């Protein structure tokens, strides 16, 4: 087991707003020696028609990555970005974290009602229940705090 839980942090983000909140939280807990792998899953329909093209979804991921990077101070840590493709978002994240040798999967919880989670599935719950890598839910940090 890694000496530092935040040695290689696998960070799933859903959209630019989530990227901003997650970057602030990761900055608080990871340090400049951490490797941070930020990932976005382009969800494939599994036979059903996709709502947006793969190119549109990849562009959306790029916008989220840019937001994540822009929140952090210049030169902070080692950050890389990885776009994944899969039908099951949680399973895709777990597989990506394993392939990357992550020491932790860290995210900020996203809102949504219990009904939405029941109908669409709860990615966070599936991550916690099915991952061999520790999963950490980070508290959201106020946007009024300046990161340095």
Secondary structure by P-SEA (a helix, b strand, c coil): cccccccbbbbbbccaaaaaaaaaaaaacccccbbbbbbbbccccccccccccaaaaaaaaaaaaaaaaaaccccccbbbbbbbbcccaaaaaaaaaaaacccbbbbcbbbbcaaaaaacccaaaaaaaccccccccccccccccccc
